Amino acid sequence: MTLDLEIVGVQSEPAERSWTESDVALYALAVGAGHNDPLLELDFTTENSTGVETHVLPTFANLIIAGGVPAIGTYDPAGVVHAEQSFHLNHPLPPSGCARSTTTVTGIYDKGRAALVTWESTAIDVATDAELATVQTSIFIRGAGGFGGDRGPSPTSSMPEREPDVQVVTETRPEQALLYRLTGDRNPLHSDPEFAKRGGFSQPILHGMCTYGYTGRLLLHALCASDVRRFHSMTGRFTEPVLPGQDLTVHIWETATGHGANGFTDSPIRTAHFRTTSNGVTVLDRGRLTYTA
């Protein structure tokens, strides 16, 4: 396998991705909305409920980026694991629309047995030219390291060392990965047993971004009173896989109040840290959320 180190810093050509209310509702269902009570969260799962305005889960911002993984060279896709994901919203997303996005590879780092690849994408609303979101992604490519490159940054954890202020428990379903793949991520790691074995797993695993979406949805309800206008940014580092059907627990620490205002309201910005576990094992770590008080 060979990675193209010259791609670092090069911006992609613009690409467009559109979505509809049906896409928004499917995504909400794919990250657990309405699973325990189909009459809850109708503002995310329906577009024609009486007196209910359709809203978009903030983590849907990660799906409006067109182009997918940048062309970074040749490698075995079975050796790819998600490392970290973050996004920053400038406006609540419309229930339907079209975004024009560009992507820049920001780093290819040599981690020894693996390579760490990072990139940043910006999505612009085609109809208004307003910037909708900025999304940062990083992946590990196992077996692609050892090329003598920079090891890259090694950030330290800033997670609070105390009991969480809030804990929220939810469940995933055995068919969760089959549902989530319909949102666009058709990686066979999440559906094909033979492909999963090539990746070192005993069975297909849940998409990391499904776990991420579940977590973001629970954070929205727990800290933002389900108001998408109050949800500003989210970041998290993937540490272990989740199997479809396993429970998830989100541990939340409310840590600080800022003095500025975000682009949605004039209220101060708050910061919270979070960690998601499954069966007592941390699966999403170093989580950080900013939202309006």
N, C-alpha and C positions, 0 to 999 in steps of 0.2 A: 504494500500500500504506500502511496506517495501523496503527501499533502502539499498544496501550492502555497508556500510562504509569501509569495509575491502578492497574494490577494489581500493581505492585511492593509487596511486603509483605503481600499478601492470601493467606491459606492456603486451599487447596482443600478441598472436602468429602472425607471419607475414601472411599477406593475399595479394593476387594479384588482380589487376583490369586492364584490357586492354581496349583500345579505338581505334577507327578508324577515318578516315576523315569524315565519315558520322556522327559519334557521335559529332565531333567537329562542323560540320555545323549545326546539329540540335540544339545544345546548343546555337550557335550564333543566330539562328532564335528565339529561346525561350526567349532570353533576348533582342529582338528588332532589331537585325541587319537586314538591308534591308527593314524594314517595310514601311518607307516613300518613299524610292527609291530602288527598287530591284537591280539596277545597281551599287549602292554604297556598300562598304564593301564586295566585292566579294572575297577578300583574306580570309575572315572568313566564308563565306557561300558556297563557291564552291571549287572544287579540280581540275577542268579542264578548267579554263578560260584562254584564250590566254594571255601569258605574265604576269600572276598573280601567285604568289607563295602563297600557303596555309599557313595561320598563325592560331594560337590558342589564343582566348581571355584569358588574364591572369587569370580571375576568374574561368576558367575551372579547375584550380588547386584544387578547393574544391571538384570536382567530381571524382578525380582520387584516392581518399582515399577509400580503401576497408574496409568492415566490418560494416559500418554504426554506429548507436548509440551503445556504449559499453553496456555490460550486467551489468547494475547497480542496478538491483532489479525489483520489480513489481510495476506498477503504471498505471494509466489510460492514454493512449496515447492522449486522447482528451484534457487532461490538460497540454500538453506540448506546450510551446511557445519558439521560438528562442530568445536568449538573446543577443549574440554577436558572431561575426565571424571575423577572421583575417587570413591572410596567407602571407607567405614570399617565393618568388621565387628565386631559385638559378640559374636557366637557363630558357630561354623561352621554353615552352612545345612543344614537337614534335607533328605533326598532327596525328600520330598514334604511339602506343607504349603500354608498359605494366609497371605498377608501383607496387612495393612491399612495403607495408606500415605496420607500427606498430603504435598502439595507447596506450596512457597512460592516465588514469583518473587522473587529477591533483588536483581536489577538489570536495567535496560535502558539500555545505554550507547551513546552516539553516537560511532562510530569513523570518521565522515566518509562514506565510500562504503558502509559497512555498519553494522548495529546488532549489538551484542553483548548477548545475553540470557542471564542466569544464573538457575538455580533449584536448590533443595535439597529433597530428599525423604527422609522417614523411614519405614521399614517396621517394623511391629509384628507379631509372631507372633499370629495370631487365636486359636490354641489356648491359648497361655500368657500373652499380653500382654507378653512379653519383647520388647525392642527388638532387631531383627535387624541392621539396617544403616542407615547414613546415606549418601545418594548425592548428589553435586553434579554438575551438568551445565551446560555453556555452549555456545551455538551462535552462529555468525555468520549474519546474514541480509543477503546482498548486495543493495544497492539500497535498503535501509531506513534508512540513516543520513542525516545532514544535517538532523536535526530540532532542532538547537541544544541538545541535552542534554549531560550530564556525560560526559566521555570514559572515566571509570572508572579503575581501578587499572592500572598498567603494571609488573607484577612483573619483577624481574631474574632472570636465570638463575643457579642455584647449582650447575651441573654441574661436577664436578671437571675440572681441566685436566691430566690425565695419562692414560696408557694404562689401559683398563679392566682390572679384576681377572679378569673372566670374560666370554667371548663365546660365545653359543649361536646356531647357524644352523639354520633350519628352512625348509620349503617350503610354499607354499599350492598348491592345485589349481586348474585352470582353471574348474571348476564351483563353487569355494568360495563365491562370493556367492549362487549359487542354493541351496546348502545352508544357508548362514547365515540367509537370509531366512525359512526355515521355523521359526526360533526366535521369530519375531514381527515383525521389522522388514521390512515389505513395501514400503519406499520404492523406487519404480521406477528411481531413480538407479542401482541395483545390478543391474538386470535388463533394462531397456528402453533400447535404443540411442537412440531418438528423444528420450526424456526426458533421457538423459545428455548429448546434444548441446545441449539447452536449458540445461543446467547448465555448459556450456563444456568438456565432456569428449569425447574421441574415441570412447569406448566405456564401457559400464557399469563402475564401479569397485567395489572391495571395500568393504564396510562398515567404517567406522573402528572400530566396536566389535568387529568380527571381528579386526582387527589388534590391538586392545587385549586381546581375549580370548586370542589366541595369545601375546602378550607376558606376560600374567599367568600363563598355564599354564607357560611356560618359566621364569619367575621362581620359581614354586612348586617346580618340580623342582630348579632350580639352587641355591636359597638355603634352602628349607624342607624338603629331603629328601622332597618330595611330601606332606608332612604338612599338611593343611588347618588344623589347630589352630594352626599357627605363622604363618599368613598373616593380617596385621592390617589394613593399609590400602594403597591404591595410587592414584596420581594420574599423569596424563600429558596433554600438550598435543599435539593433532594438527597436523601441519605440511604434509604432502603426501599425496596419495592413493596407494593401492596398487592395482595391477591384479591380478585373480585369476590365479594361476599364478606370481606373482613370489615369490622367496625373501625371507625376513625374517632379520635378524641383530639379536639383542638384546645390547647392550653394557652391562655391569654394573659398578658401582663400589660396593664395600662401604665405608661412610664413617664410621659411628659406632655406639657401643653406649650405650644409655641405662641409667638406674638404676631405672626403674619396671618394672612388670609389666603385661602386657595382661590382657584379660578371660578368656583361655584357660588360661594357665599362670602360674606364679610366676617364670619365667625372665625375664631382662632383655630389653628391646626393642632390636633393632638397626635401623639405617636403611641403605638402599642407594639409590643413584641409578641410573637406567638411561636408555638411548636406543635406539630401534629404527630400523634403516635397511633400505632395500630398494634393491638395485642401487646402493649407495653414497650414496643420498639419505636424509636423515633424515625419517622419517614420523611418529614419535612422540617428543617431546622433553620435557625438564624432568621426566622421570619420577622418582618417589619411591615407595619401598616401605618399610613398617615391618613387622617380623616378629620372632618370638621366636628368641633365640639357641639 
